[in-house]
């Protein structure tokens, strides 16, 4: 997606960005000359490296609390005065059949994947309306239609709920020029990914014949935040290599 980058010197908040997909996205935007905020519930053990790379825009924040999201928005406004894009890559994952999934597991999936998203949307709504910016939530490949999940039902239920909220927020915010979309990676091996992401047996089920790459996720997020996607809202961009076809 060369040439589809955001404008220079935009302010982009990336959550869940201390490692993994969130960190890769944050580094991509910084390489494009953007002012990038890193927010994560835990910054150890790489907090020093993050501070060296992103400077004062590194924040430890537990976004399961609405006040934490509001505090983050306040800090961003105080330092940079605006927000152009929010990329919310927070979301815990649990793998177990329903018979082994506790009510606490289900609550944790919704708290992490759904409620943190709503807190961020509420906290940054005014700033995003001022800039006519965008939000990108992280979903999961295969959520385009209701289906059964043998081992990830709690996680899929939370991400499915987030997809409904993504589209609903897109509808509500359209009149203010704010776009809201979701990107849904499939199997993207990386250092902090779930072990099943690197399962060759699963890879063989992917029609394109391989797992995805971090740079492909970054390409998708970058495009959704760019002017090339200025007429795109309420969509779920699935990056699964056709896994659920």
C-alpha positions in Angstrom: 0.0 0.0 0.0 2.7 2.4 -0.9 1.6 6.0 -1.1 -1.3 5.4 1.2 0.3 6.9 4.3 -1.2 9.4 6.6 -0.3 13.1 6.4 2.9 14.1 8.2 2.8 15.2 11.8 -0.5 13.7 12.7 -1.1 12.5 16.2 -1.9 8.8 16.5 -2.7 7.0 19.7 -1.9 3.2 19.7 -3.1 1.2 22.6 -1.8 -2.3 23.6 1.4 -1.1 22.0 4.1 -2.3 24.4 4.6 -5.4 22.2 3.1 -7.5 19.4 0.8 -6.1 16.8 0.2 -2.8 18.6 4.0 -2.1 18.8 4.5 -3.0 15.2 1.7 -0.5 14.2 3.1 2.2 16.4 6.6 1.8 15.0 5.2 1.9 11.4 3.5 5.2 12.1 6.6 6.7 13.8 8.7 5.7 10.8 6.3 7.8 8.7 7.0 10.9 10.8 3.9 10.8 13.0 3.6 11.8 16.6 2.8 8.4 18.2 1.4 7.7 21.6 2.0 4.3 23.2 -0.5 3.2 25.8 -0.3 -0.2 27.6 -1.4 -1.8 30.8 2.1 -3.0 31.4 5.3 -1.5 30.0 7.8 -3.8 31.7 10.3 -5.1 30.8 10.6 -2.9 27.6 9.5 0.4 29.1 13.0 1.9 28.9 13.3 1.1 25.2 9.8 2.4 24.5 10.6 5.7 26.3 13.8 6.0 24.3 11.9 5.5 21.0 8.7 7.4 21.7 9.8 9.9 24.4 7.1 11.5 26.5 4.3 9.8 24.6 4.6 6.5 26.5 1.8 6.0 29.1 1.1 3.1 31.4 -2.7 2.9 31.3 -5.2 0.2 32.3 -8.0 1.0 29.9 -10.5 -1.4 31.6 -11.1 1.7 33.7 -13.0 4.6 32.0 -11.0 7.1 34.0 -7.8 5.8 32.6 -9.0 6.4 29.1 -10.1 9.9 30.0 -6.7 10.6 31.6 -5.0 9.4 28.5 -7.1 11.7 26.3 -6.3 14.6 28.6 -2.6 14.0 28.5 -2.6 13.8 24.7 -4.6 17.0 24.4 -2.2 18.8 26.8 0.9 17.8 24.9 -0.2 17.8 21.3 -3.6 19.6 21.3 -5.2 17.1 18.9 -5.8 13.5 17.9 -6.1 12.3 14.4 -6.4 8.5 14.8 -6.9 6.0 17.6 -5.7 2.5 17.0 -7.0 0.2 19.8 -5.1 -3.0 19.8 -6.1 -4.1 23.3 -7.8 -7.5 23.7 -6.9 -10.6 25.8 -7.3 -14.0 24.3 -8.4 -17.3 25.9 -8.5 -20.7 24.2 -10.7 -23.3 25.7 -14.0 -25.1 25.0 -17.1 -23.7 26.6 -17.3 -26.5 29.1 -13.9 -25.4 30.4 -14.6 -21.6 30.2 -15.7 -20.0 33.4 -17.9 -17.0 33.9 -14.8 -15.1 35.0 -13.1 -15.9 31.7 -16.1 -14.6 29.7 -16.2 -11.4 31.8 -12.5 -11.0 31.3 -12.9 -11.3 27.5 -15.6 -8.7 27.4 -13.8 -6.3 29.8 -10.6 -6.5 27.8 -12.0 -6.5 24.2 -15.3 -4.6 24.5 -15.3 -2.3 27.5 -11.8 -1.0 26.9 -12.9 -0.1 23.3 -16.0 1.8 24.5 -13.9 3.7 27.1 -11.5 4.8 24.4 -14.3 5.8 22.0 -16.0 7.9 24.7 -12.8 9.5 26.0 -11.5 10.5 22.5 -14.9 11.3 20.9 -14.6 15.1 21.1 -11.0 15.2 19.9 -11.7 13.0 17.0 -14.7 15.1 16.0 -12.5 18.2 16.0 -10.0 16.6 13.6 -12.5 14.4 11.7 -10.2 11.6 12.5 -10.7 7.8 12.6 -10.7 4.8 15.0 -9.4 1.4 14.2 -10.4 -1.5 16.5 -8.7 -4.9 16.4 -11.1 -7.8 15.8 -10.4 -11.4 14.7 -10.6 -13.1 11.4 -13.8 -15.0 10.7 -16.3 -12.6 12.4 -18.1 -11.5 9.2 -20.9 -13.9 10.0 -22.2 -15.7 13.1 -20.7 -19.2 13.5 -19.7 -21.7 16.1 -16.2 -21.8 17.6 -15.0 -25.0 19.2 -12.1 -23.6 21.2 -12.4 -19.8 21.2 -16.1 -19.2 21.8 -15.6 -16.6 24.7 -13.0 -14.7 22.7 -15.1 -14.8 19.5 -18.2 -13.7 21.3 -16.4 -10.6 22.7 -14.9 -9.8 19.3 -18.3 -10.3 17.6 -19.8 -7.8 20.1 -17.0 -5.4 19.3 -17.8 -5.7 15.6 -21.4 -4.7 16.2 -20.2 -1.7 18.4 -17.7 -0.7 15.7 -20.4 -0.5 13.0 -22.8 1.3 15.4 -20.2 3.8 16.4 -19.4 4.3 12.7 -23.1 5.1 12.1 -23.3 7.5 15.0 -20.1 9.4 14.2 -20.5 9.6 10.5 -22.3 13.0 10.7 -19.2 14.4 12.5 -16.8 13.1 9.8 -15.3 10.5 12.1 -14.6 7.1 10.6 -14.7 3.9 12.7 -13.4 0.6 11.3 -12.1 -2.8 12.4 -9.1 -4.8 11.2 -9.2 -8.5 11.9 -5.9 -10.4 11.7 -5.8 -14.2 11.5 -2.7 -16.2 12.1 0.1 -13.7 12.5 3.1 -15.3 14.2 5.3 -13.0 16.3 7.2 -13.2 19.6 4.2 -12.6 21.8 1.4 -14.4 19.8 -0.6 -17.3 21.2 1.2 -20.6 20.5 -1.6 -21.9 18.2 -0.8 -19.0 15.8 2.4 -20.9 15.0 0.8 -24.3 14.5 1.8 -25.7 11.1 -1.4 -27.8 11.0 -3.5 -24.6 11.1 -1.3 -23.0 8.5 -2.1 -25.8 6.1 -5.8 -24.9 6.4 -5.1 -21.3 5.1 -6.1 -21.1 1.4 -3.2 -18.7 0.6 -0.9 -21.3 2.1 0.9 -19.3 4.7 0.4 -17.3 7.9 0.2 -13.5 7.8 3.0 -11.1 8.5 3.3 -8.1 10.9 4.0 -5.7 8.0 0.7 -6.8 6.3 -1.2 -5.9 9.5 0.6 -2.5 9.5 -0.3 -1.9 5.9 -4.0 -2.5 6.6 -4.1 -0.2 9.6 -2.1 2.5 7.8 -4.5 2.4 4.9 -7.6 2.6 7.1 -6.1 5.7 8.7 -5.1 7.3 5.4 -6.9 9.6 3.0 -7.1 6.6 0.6 -9.8 5.2 2.9 -11.6 8.5 3.4 -14.9 6.9 2.2 -14.5 3.7 4.3 -16.3 3.4 7.6 -18.1 0.7 9.5 -16.1 -2.0 7.7 -14.2 -5.1 9.0 -11.0 -5.6 7.0 -10.2 -9.3 7.5 -6.5 -10.4 7.2 -6.9 -14.2 7.3 -5.6 -15.5 4.1 -9.0 -16.9 3.4 -8.9 -19.1 6.5 -12.6 -19.0 7.1 -13.8 -19.3 3.5 
